[in-house]
Amino acid sequence: MTTRRNILHVDMDAFYASIEQRDDPSLHGKAIVVGGLTRGVVAAASYEARKFGVRSAMPMRDAMRRCPDLVRIPLRMSHYRSVSKEIFSIFHEFTPLVEGLSLDEAFLDVTSSLHLFGDDVSIAREIKTRILDRTSLTASVGVAPNKLVAKIASDLDKPDGLTVVTTANRQEVLDPLTVRVIPGIGPETLSKLNRVGIFTIADLRLAADRELDSIFGRFTERMRGRAAGIDDRPVEPSRADKSISAEVTFDTDLAEHKEMRRELLRLCERTASRIRSKDLVAGTVKIKVRQADFTTFSRQCALRPPGNTADKIYACALRLLDAWLSEYQGANVRLLGVGGSDLNKNTQPDLFAPQEAEGTSPLDQAVDDIRDRFGDESLARAGAMVTDQIR
């Protein structure tokens, strides 16, 4: 039995890039990207940059080749998180059923809110208005009977769009769309579908079982159901983080162990701060190392007791990095990453437990408060800085 719901998918338009254009009016109308300044990948691209084929997750060098006049801006994650909190607070003015997918998108179940705020389309319009009034940013919204269709709909009229799909017009809207808009269909599956003449959602919905079985196997009926716009998943407001991490791609490959350890400390501080911001502790620490030839390695170790301080995470991560360096002596490092997983809520420590028990120290809390106010780069340990940064 399918539950009748009124679902919104709200997706901010070019979120990071739009914030940068808002904060610096000289960037309006320019092709900009946010991310690594020379290497690394594009985290967000303005709509002006997208006209040149620049997209998020594209290597920065490819983006620069496509658009020589591209303006590159470093990430300001603490600032984006602050704006995101303001936007999510607007969502919660309409419903407690908010499922965040990232800083810039969420599902909202407004079924029980209709008697307070009007129909779902009116709610969507009011959410867009409040976001614009309070943040000067635009959002695109898909309104539909379920999450699958709402997410597809929010992308059909960007930027600043509002697309409404009902049970009556669902197939009319979905059928002409490429099958690639269906979650779970990536480039390889798309190629297989195209080879048997399946290009649109209508093609998939009406295809013979024998054609689909060879591609999807036991998932054939599920994919046919998606093509018919069927999805009974509820909005889940308590989505738990599986891991929290930070990584950086260096403009120049790192060859000195001292440099690698310094960058590792910076990443541990960022990761620890992000874990603490969600009042969590990590039970496992992971590192990611990518060599100059793009060969990528990962290592992990248990953190006992679980914790969220930079010192504890760094001690564990440093052991992993030193072990990797002893195994791959002379390797140059292109990328480093640090993550925490096996996340659980931070609990009140036992008053009679040793000092190393899990929990956030007053120093860490003070550092978090300063960075929340002045940005991630406002405060750093001396050990994470190069000599000419110390004043």
Beta strands, then each sheet from edge to edge (+ up, - down):
strand 1: 7-12
strand 2: 32-35
strand 3: 42-45
strand 4: 71-73
strand 5: 98-102
strand 6: 105-109
strand 7: 139-144
strand 8: 162-164
strand 9: 243-254
strand 10: 280-291
strand 11: 296-307
strand 12: 333-345
sheet 1: 5+ 6- 1+ 7- 8-
sheet 2: 3+ 2- 4-
sheet 3: 9+ 12- 10+ 11-
end
